[in-house]
Amino acid sequence: MLSSRLRSDTVAQLIVRQLDDDLKARLKRRAAQHGLSMEEAARRILRQALEDEGAPRAGLGSRIAARFARTGLDAPVSELRGQRVRPPDFGR
């Protein structure tokens, strides 16, 4: 249920009914781990889940390279599309 007042300087409210007890407990733990209220944790989760909606997502290799870019990873990480996955060879 969304509700908002008629004034333009207000924000909407969202009420979530029939939330599983386990889900609520997990949200409470997550919020506590980050020093947040449950309400703020839920806002951040929703914001993060929807912020990149519709934007094309980079491939796995590109995401790995971006994550480790500042650690000195400069070798290209190839995508494995259509290739057979093989176990690593550790020189045995």
Wavefront OBJ file of the C-alpha trace (Angstrom):
o trace
v 0.000 0.000 0.000
v 1.449 3.355 -0.993
v 0.265 6.561 0.499
v 1.401 10.112 0.089
v 0.017 13.483 0.971
v -0.971 16.040 -1.636
v 1.989 18.309 -0.923
v 4.986 17.869 -3.242
v 7.573 17.910 -0.428
v 6.411 14.635 1.112
v 7.614 11.107 0.520
v 5.634 7.946 -0.068
v 5.153 5.226 2.501
v 5.123 1.522 1.771
v 3.458 -1.039 4.014
v 4.416 -4.660 3.406
v 1.864 -7.122 4.706
v 2.282 -10.861 5.289
v 6.070 -10.667 5.630
v 7.533 -14.009 6.717
v 8.957 -14.013 10.245
v 12.237 -15.430 8.930
v 12.561 -12.648 6.362
v 11.870 -10.013 9.004
v 14.490 -11.562 11.317
v 17.060 -11.589 8.505
v 16.337 -7.947 7.694
v 16.696 -7.055 11.366
v 20.087 -8.855 11.557
v 21.302 -7.216 8.375
v 20.268 -3.780 9.597
v 22.019 -4.324 12.939
v 25.211 -5.488 11.198
v 25.304 -2.225 9.257
v 24.208 -0.015 12.149
v 20.916 0.861 10.475
v 17.268 0.782 11.384
v 15.211 -1.917 9.678
v 13.417 0.824 7.777
v 16.651 2.319 6.418
v 18.000 -1.144 5.543
v 14.817 -1.899 3.582
v 15.080 1.466 1.755
v 18.679 0.743 0.755
v 17.828 -2.768 -0.426
v 14.961 -1.464 -2.565
v 17.050 1.416 -3.931
v 19.944 -0.897 -4.837
v 17.660 -3.504 -6.406
v 16.009 -0.923 -8.659
v 18.816 1.537 -9.445
v 20.304 -0.412 -12.353
v 16.995 -1.668 -13.690
v 17.019 -1.543 -17.454
v 20.735 -0.824 -17.737
v 22.635 -3.507 -19.654
v 24.697 -5.627 -17.308
v 28.363 -6.217 -18.090
v 29.610 -9.760 -18.565
v 31.147 -11.701 -15.690
v 34.730 -11.180 -16.871
v 34.181 -7.432 -17.156
v 32.632 -7.287 -13.682
v 35.545 -9.260 -12.188
v 38.083 -7.012 -13.915
v 36.274 -3.884 -12.669
v 36.150 -5.203 -9.118
v 39.885 -5.904 -9.013
v 41.043 -2.998 -11.211
v 42.632 -1.098 -8.319
v 44.515 -4.155 -7.082
v 46.745 -4.367 -10.147
v 44.746 -6.838 -12.247
v 45.720 -5.844 -15.758
v 45.435 -9.144 -17.624
v 42.233 -9.536 -19.624
v 39.605 -11.845 -18.147
v 37.937 -13.690 -20.982
v 34.259 -14.471 -21.131
v 33.391 -18.169 -21.258
v 30.392 -17.907 -23.531
v 29.899 -21.096 -25.519
v 33.125 -22.654 -24.243
v 33.351 -25.907 -22.374
v 34.310 -25.356 -18.751
v 37.532 -27.157 -17.871
v 39.055 -27.709 -14.433
v 42.210 -25.697 -13.756
v 45.611 -27.237 -14.415
v 47.866 -26.665 -11.425
v 50.940 -28.157 -13.127
v 50.601 -31.688 -11.792
l 1 2 3 4 5 6 7 8 9 10 11 12 13 14 15 16 17 18 19 20 21 22 23 24 25 26 27 28 29 30 31 32 33 34 35 36 37 38 39 40 41 42 43 44 45 46 47 48 49 50 51 52 53 54 55 56 57 58 59 60 61 62 63 64 65 66 67 68 69 70 71 72 73 74 75 76 77 78 79 80 81 82 83 84 85 86 87 88 89 90 91 92
